[in-house]
Amino acid sequence: MKLDTVDVRILEILQKDAEQQVAQVAEQVGLSTTQCWRRIQRLKASGVIARQVALVDARKVNVGVTVFVSVRTSIHTQDWFETFKATVQAIPEVVEFYRMSGDVDYLLRVVVPDIAAYDKVYKRLIAGTQLHDVSSSFAMEELKLTTALPLSYVQ
């Protein structure tokens, strides 16, 4: 889908606050409410807007400790990967999961209330599959966290 400058502006506005009324967004981008609504529906239908969610404050729901977990494996079969993926996806404390290039094979972001809770997550992780090395780093301070994507690359 080709995005124009108005689409990009709508996305910028909605990434900051998706609860705004369509009329408010329309006013900010210089469209009628109907035109703006149609554009938003088109962005949703095409998958540019994947979903709308509520962002919950981790500290207020007692998962304020963030742990980055680096995983290395010596096994690279599809069967092993499917087992590992299923193990990770079954752990709700794992909120992000990536396959990496370089020295680390997989990177996970885990949120927990404390070290004891992380130890339980760690035990579930290693019980589910065979791993070569697991290294955990606890975030000391969150310096930036955003869900807003940069839109300057839209062509």
C-alpha positions in Angstrom: 0.0 0.0 0.0 1.3 3.4 -1.0 1.2 5.9 1.9 1.0 9.6 1.3 1.9 12.4 3.7 -1.7 12.5 5.2 -1.6 8.8 5.9 1.8 9.2 7.6 0.5 12.1 9.7 -2.6 10.0 10.7 -0.2 7.2 11.8 1.9 9.7 13.8 -1.1 10.9 15.6 -2.6 7.5 16.3 0.8 6.1 17.5 0.8 8.8 20.2 -2.9 8.3 21.2 -5.1 5.9 19.4 -8.1 6.8 21.6 -8.6 10.1 19.9 -11.9 10.6 18.1 -11.8 10.4 14.3 -13.0 14.1 14.3 -10.0 15.1 16.3 -7.6 13.3 14.0 -9.4 14.7 10.9 -9.0 18.3 12.2 -5.3 17.8 12.8 -4.7 16.5 9.3 -7.1 18.8 7.4 -9.7 16.2 6.3 -13.4 15.8 6.9 -14.3 13.2 9.5 -15.6 10.9 6.8 -12.4 11.1 4.7 -10.3 10.5 7.8 -12.4 7.6 8.9 -12.0 6.0 5.4 -8.3 6.4 5.5 -8.0 4.9 9.0 -10.2 1.9 7.8 -8.0 1.5 4.7 -4.9 1.5 7.0 -6.5 -1.2 9.1 -7.7 -3.3 6.2 -4.3 -3.2 4.6 -2.5 -4.2 7.8 -0.6 -1.0 8.2 -2.4 -0.6 11.5 -2.1 -4.1 12.8 -4.1 -3.6 16.0 -5.0 -1.2 18.8 -4.0 -2.1 22.3 -3.8 -0.6 25.8 -0.3 0.0 27.0 -0.1 -1.1 30.6 2.4 0.3 33.1 4.6 -2.7 34.0 5.4 -1.3 37.5 1.7 -0.9 38.3 1.1 -4.6 37.5 4.2 -5.8 39.4 6.4 -6.8 36.5 8.8 -3.8 36.7 12.0 -5.9 36.4 13.2 -6.3 32.8 15.6 -9.1 31.9 17.3 -9.5 28.6 18.1 -13.2 28.0 20.7 -14.2 25.4 20.5 -17.8 24.3 23.0 -19.8 22.3 22.4 -23.3 21.0 24.6 -25.9 19.4 21.6 -27.5 17.7 20.1 -25.9 14.7 17.5 -28.3 13.4 14.0 -27.4 12.6 12.6 -29.9 15.2 14.8 -28.3 17.9 13.7 -24.8 16.8 10.0 -25.7 16.9 10.4 -27.2 20.4 12.3 -24.1 21.6 9.8 -21.7 20.0 6.9 -23.5 21.6 8.6 -23.4 25.0 9.3 -19.7 24.8 5.8 -18.9 23.5 4.3 -20.7 26.4 6.0 -18.4 28.9 3.9 -15.3 29.4 6.7 -13.4 31.0 8.6 -13.4 27.7 7.2 -10.4 25.9 9.7 -10.3 23.0 11.5 -13.1 21.3 14.0 -12.7 18.4 16.3 -14.9 16.3 19.6 -13.0 16.0 22.7 -12.9 13.9 26.2 -12.9 15.5 27.3 -14.6 18.6 23.9 -14.9 20.2 21.2 -17.1 18.5 18.1 -15.8 20.3 17.3 -12.8 22.4 14.3 -12.6 24.8 12.9 -9.7 26.8 11.4 -11.0 30.0 9.3 -9.0 32.5 9.0 -10.2 36.1 8.5 -8.8 39.6 11.9 -9.9 41.0 14.9 -12.2 40.7 13.0 -15.1 42.3 10.3 -14.9 39.6 12.9 -14.7 36.9 14.5 -17.9 38.3 11.2 -19.7 37.8 11.1 -18.4 34.2 14.7 -19.5 33.7 13.9 -23.0 35.0 10.9 -23.3 32.6 13.1 -22.1 29.7 15.9 -24.7 30.3 13.5 -27.5 31.1 11.7 -27.2 27.7 14.7 -27.7 25.4 18.4 -28.3 25.2 20.5 -25.0 25.3 24.2 -24.4 25.0 24.4 -21.1 27.0 21.9 -18.8 28.6 23.0 -15.4 29.8 20.7 -13.0 31.6 21.2 -9.2 32.0 18.9 -7.2 34.3 18.0 -3.7 33.2 19.0 -1.2 35.8 17.1 1.7 34.4 14.7 2.2 31.5 16.0 5.2 29.5 13.6 4.9 26.5 10.6 2.8 25.8 8.3 3.6 22.9 5.9 1.6 20.7 5.8 4.4 18.1 7.7 3.5 14.9 9.7 6.0 13.0 7.8 7.0 9.9 10.5 9.0 8.1 11.3 5.9 6.0 7.9 5.6 4.4 8.2 5.7 0.6 
